Amino acid sequence: MDNSVKTKVIKLIADQAGVAEDSLSDNTSLQDDLELDSLDIMDLLLVLEEEFDMQIPDEELGKIQTIGDIVNYIERS
């Protein structure tokens, strides 16, 4: 995993979720651990799309459950 991508993703998620960066890991669940609802997750993904200049297709949204999933998706794109 590219640490610069991971670091940037963690910073953005920490800002969006209002949590400390050091409390986040690859296995942190967006819904279960951060208690983000579907609207929060959509907002987060829009921020990530803008930051990384990419589009996340709707069919991929259901596959993104953790911070690691986000980082892996960005690295594959």
Backbone as JSON Lines, residues from 0, in Angstrom:
{"i":0,"aa":"M","n":[0.84,-1.18,0.0],"ca":[0.0,0.0,0.0],"c":[0.89,1.24,0.0]}
{"i":1,"aa":"D","n":[0.58,2.16,-0.86],"ca":[1.33,3.41,-0.97],"c":[1.03,4.27,0.26]}
{"i":2,"aa":"N","n":[2.06,4.54,1.06],"ca":[1.85,5.29,2.3],"c":[1.34,6.7,2.07]}
{"i":3,"aa":"S","n":[1.73,7.34,0.96],"ca":[1.25,8.7,0.73],"c":[-0.25,8.71,0.45]}
{"i":4,"aa":"V","n":[-0.74,7.71,-0.3],"ca":[-2.19,7.6,-0.54],"c":[-2.89,7.3,0.78]}
{"i":5,"aa":"K","n":[-2.37,6.33,1.51],"ca":[-2.98,5.94,2.78],"c":[-3.01,7.12,3.76]}
{"i":6,"aa":"T","n":[-1.92,7.85,3.86],"ca":[-1.85,8.99,4.76],"c":[-2.88,10.04,4.39]}
{"i":7,"aa":"K","n":[-3.0,10.32,3.11],"ca":[-3.95,11.33,2.64],"c":[-5.4,10.87,2.9]}
{"i":8,"aa":"V","n":[-5.68,9.59,2.63],"ca":[-7.02,9.04,2.86],"c":[-7.37,9.13,4.35]}
{"i":9,"aa":"I","n":[-6.44,8.73,5.2],"ca":[-6.7,8.76,6.64],"c":[-6.94,10.19,7.11]}
{"i":10,"aa":"K","n":[-6.17,11.14,6.62],"ca":[-6.37,12.54,7.01],"c":[-7.76,13.02,6.6]}
{"i":11,"aa":"L","n":[-8.16,12.73,5.36],"ca":[-9.47,13.16,4.88],"c":[-10.6,12.51,5.68]}
{"i":12,"aa":"I","n":[-10.47,11.22,5.97],"ca":[-11.51,10.53,6.73],"c":[-11.57,11.06,8.16]}
{"i":13,"aa":"A","n":[-10.42,11.28,8.77],"ca":[-10.4,11.83,10.13],"c":[-11.1,13.18,10.17]}
{"i":14,"aa":"D","n":[-10.82,14.03,9.18],"ca":[-11.47,15.34,9.12],"c":[-12.97,15.21,8.94]}
{"i":15,"aa":"Q","n":[-13.39,14.33,8.02],"ca":[-14.82,14.15,7.73],"c":[-15.57,13.54,8.92]}
{"i":16,"aa":"A","n":[-14.93,12.56,9.58],"ca":[-15.6,11.83,10.66],"c":[-15.4,12.48,12.03]}
{"i":17,"aa":"G","n":[-14.49,13.45,12.11],"ca":[-14.24,14.12,13.38],"c":[-13.55,13.23,14.4]}
{"i":18,"aa":"V","n":[-12.6,12.42,13.92],"ca":[-11.85,11.53,14.82],"c":[-10.36,11.79,14.64]}
{"i":19,"aa":"A","n":[-9.57,11.27,15.56],"ca":[-8.11,11.41,15.48],"c":[-7.55,10.47,14.42]}
{"i":20,"aa":"E","n":[-6.58,10.97,13.66],"ca":[-5.96,10.16,12.62],"c":[-5.36,8.87,13.18]}
{"i":21,"aa":"D","n":[-4.76,8.95,14.37],"ca":[-4.11,7.76,14.92],"c":[-5.09,6.7,15.41]}
{"i":22,"aa":"S","n":[-6.38,7.0,15.38],"ca":[-7.38,6.0,15.76],"c":[-7.86,5.19,14.56]}
{"i":23,"aa":"L","n":[-7.34,5.52,13.36],"ca":[-7.78,4.87,12.14],"c":[-6.73,3.89,11.62]}
{"i":24,"aa":"S","n":[-7.21,2.79,11.03],"ca":[-6.32,1.79,10.43],"c":[-6.98,1.25,9.17]}
{"i":25,"aa":"D","n":[-6.27,0.37,8.47],"ca":[-6.81,-0.25,7.26],"c":[-8.13,-0.97,7.54]}
{"i":26,"aa":"N","n":[-8.26,-1.54,8.73],"ca":[-9.43,-2.34,9.07],"c":[-10.58,-1.54,9.66]}
{"i":27,"aa":"T","n":[-10.43,-0.23,9.79],"ca":[-11.49,0.6,10.35],"c":[-12.69,0.59,9.41]}
{"i":28,"aa":"S","n":[-13.84,0.16,9.94],"ca":[-15.07,0.12,9.16],"c":[-15.73,1.49,9.15]}
{"i":29,"aa":"L","n":[-16.13,1.93,7.97],"ca":[-16.78,3.24,7.86],"c":[-18.09,3.27,8.63]}
{"i":30,"aa":"Q","n":[-18.86,2.19,8.55],"ca":[-20.16,2.16,9.23],"c":[-20.06,1.69,10.68]}
{"i":31,"aa":"D","n":[-19.4,0.57,10.9],"ca":[-19.39,-0.01,12.24],"c":[-18.51,0.75,13.22]}
{"i":32,"aa":"D","n":[-17.31,1.13,12.79],"ca":[-16.38,1.8,13.7],"c":[-16.57,3.31,13.75]}
{"i":33,"aa":"L","n":[-16.8,3.91,12.58],"ca":[-16.93,5.37,12.53],"c":[-18.38,5.83,12.59]}
{"i":34,"aa":"E","n":[-19.3,4.86,12.52],"ca":[-20.74,5.13,12.6],"c":[-21.2,6.14,11.54]}
{"i":35,"aa":"L","n":[-20.62,6.03,10.33],"ca":[-21.04,6.88,9.23],"c":[-22.27,6.26,8.58]}
{"i":36,"aa":"D","n":[-23.28,7.07,8.3],"ca":[-24.44,6.55,7.58],"c":[-24.19,6.67,6.08]}
{"i":37,"aa":"S","n":[-25.14,6.22,5.27],"ca":[-24.92,6.2,3.83],"c":[-24.68,7.59,3.26]}
{"i":38,"aa":"L","n":[-25.34,8.6,3.79],"ca":[-25.13,9.97,3.32],"c":[-23.73,10.46,3.67]}
{"i":39,"aa":"D","n":[-23.28,10.16,4.89],"ca":[-21.91,10.52,5.3],"c":[-20.87,9.86,4.39]}
{"i":40,"aa":"I","n":[-21.12,8.59,4.06],"ca":[-20.18,7.86,3.2],"c":[-20.17,8.46,1.8]}
{"i":41,"aa":"M","n":[-21.33,8.82,1.28],"ca":[-21.39,9.46,-0.04],"c":[-20.62,10.78,-0.03]}
{"i":42,"aa":"D","n":[-20.8,11.57,1.02],"ca":[-20.07,12.84,1.14],"c":[-18.56,12.59,1.17]}
{"i":43,"aa":"L","n":[-18.15,11.59,1.94],"ca":[-16.74,11.24,2.04],"c":[-16.19,10.82,0.68]}
{"i":44,"aa":"L","n":[-16.93,9.98,-0.03],"ca":[-16.46,9.51,-1.33],"c":[-16.36,10.66,-2.33]}
{"i":45,"aa":"L","n":[-17.26,11.63,-2.24],"ca":[-17.16,12.8,-3.12],"c":[-15.88,13.59,-2.84]}
{"i":46,"aa":"V","n":[-15.55,13.74,-1.56],"ca":[-14.31,14.43,-1.18],"c":[-13.1,13.65,-1.72]}
{"i":47,"aa":"L","n":[-13.13,12.33,-1.59],"ca":[-12.03,11.51,-2.08],"c":[-11.91,11.57,-3.6]}
{"i":48,"aa":"E","n":[-13.05,11.55,-4.29],"ca":[-13.04,11.66,-5.75],"c":[-12.4,12.98,-6.19]}
{"i":49,"aa":"E","n":[-12.76,14.04,-5.5],"ca":[-12.2,15.35,-5.84],"c":[-10.7,15.4,-5.53]}
{"i":50,"aa":"E","n":[-10.32,14.91,-4.36],"ca":[-8.91,14.95,-3.94],"c":[-8.01,14.15,-4.88]}
{"i":51,"aa":"F","n":[-8.49,12.98,-5.3],"ca":[-7.68,12.09,-6.13],"c":[-8.03,12.17,-7.61]}
{"i":52,"aa":"D","n":[-8.89,13.12,-7.98],"ca":[-9.28,13.36,-9.37],"c":[-9.69,12.06,-10.06]}
{"i":53,"aa":"M","n":[-10.72,11.42,-9.5],"ca":[-11.18,10.14,-10.01],"c":[-12.68,10.01,-9.79]}
{"i":54,"aa":"Q","n":[-13.28,9.0,-10.41],"ca":[-14.69,8.69,-10.2],"c":[-14.79,7.3,-9.6]}
{"i":55,"aa":"I","n":[-15.66,7.13,-8.62],"ca":[-15.93,5.82,-8.06],"c":[-17.31,5.41,-8.56]}
{"i":56,"aa":"P","n":[-17.38,4.41,-9.46],"ca":[-18.67,4.0,-10.01],"c":[-19.6,3.46,-8.93]}
{"i":57,"aa":"D","n":[-20.9,3.64,-9.15],"ca":[-21.9,3.19,-8.17],"c":[-21.75,1.71,-7.82]}
{"i":58,"aa":"E","n":[-21.4,0.88,-8.8],"ca":[-21.29,-0.56,-8.53],"c":[-20.13,-0.88,-7.59]}
{"i":59,"aa":"E","n":[-19.19,0.03,-7.43],"ca":[-18.07,-0.18,-6.51],"c":[-18.39,0.25,-5.08]}
{"i":60,"aa":"L","n":[-19.41,1.08,-4.93],"ca":[-19.7,1.65,-3.61],"c":[-19.97,0.59,-2.56]}
{"i":61,"aa":"G","n":[-20.7,-0.45,-2.91],"ca":[-21.03,-1.51,-1.96],"c":[-19.83,-2.32,-1.52]}
{"i":62,"aa":"K","n":[-18.77,-2.27,-2.31],"ca":[-17.55,-3.03,-1.99],"c":[-16.64,-2.28,-1.03]}
{"i":63,"aa":"I","n":[-16.91,-1.0,-0.84],"ca":[-16.05,-0.17,0.0],"c":[-16.62,-0.14,1.42]}
{"i":64,"aa":"Q","n":[-15.98,-0.9,2.3],"ca":[-16.44,-1.02,3.68],"c":[-15.45,-0.46,4.69]}
{"i":65,"aa":"T","n":[-14.16,-0.5,4.34],"ca":[-13.11,-0.11,5.28],"c":[-12.17,0.92,4.65]}
{"i":66,"aa":"I","n":[-11.32,1.48,5.47],"ca":[-10.31,2.41,4.97],"c":[-9.37,1.69,4.0]}
{"i":67,"aa":"G","n":[-9.02,0.46,4.32],"ca":[-8.17,-0.33,3.42],"c":[-8.81,-0.52,2.05]}
{"i":68,"aa":"D","n":[-10.13,-0.73,2.02],"ca":[-10.84,-0.86,0.74],"c":[-10.69,0.41,-0.09]}
{"i":69,"aa":"I","n":[-10.8,1.55,0.55],"ca":[-10.68,2.83,-0.15],"c":[-9.27,2.98,-0.72]}
{"i":70,"aa":"V","n":[-8.26,2.74,0.11],"ca":[-6.88,2.88,-0.33],"c":[-6.59,1.93,-1.49]}
{"i":71,"aa":"N","n":[-7.03,0.68,-1.37],"ca":[-6.8,-0.29,-2.44],"c":[-7.48,0.14,-3.73]}
{"i":72,"aa":"Y","n":[-8.69,0.65,-3.64],"ca":[-9.41,1.09,-4.83],"c":[-8.67,2.25,-5.51]}
{"i":73,"aa":"I","n":[-8.24,3.21,-4.72],"ca":[-7.53,4.37,-5.29],"c":[-6.23,3.92,-5.95]}
{"i":74,"aa":"E","n":[-5.51,3.02,-5.32],"ca":[-4.24,2.55,-5.88],"c":[-4.44,1.78,-7.17]}
{"i":75,"aa":"R","n":[-5.57,1.08,-7.31],"ca":[-5.86,0.33,-8.54],"c":[-6.32,1.23,-9.67]}
{"i":76,"aa":"S","n":[-6.84,2.4,-9.33],"ca":[-7.42,3.29,-10.35],"c":[-6.37,4.05,-11.12]}
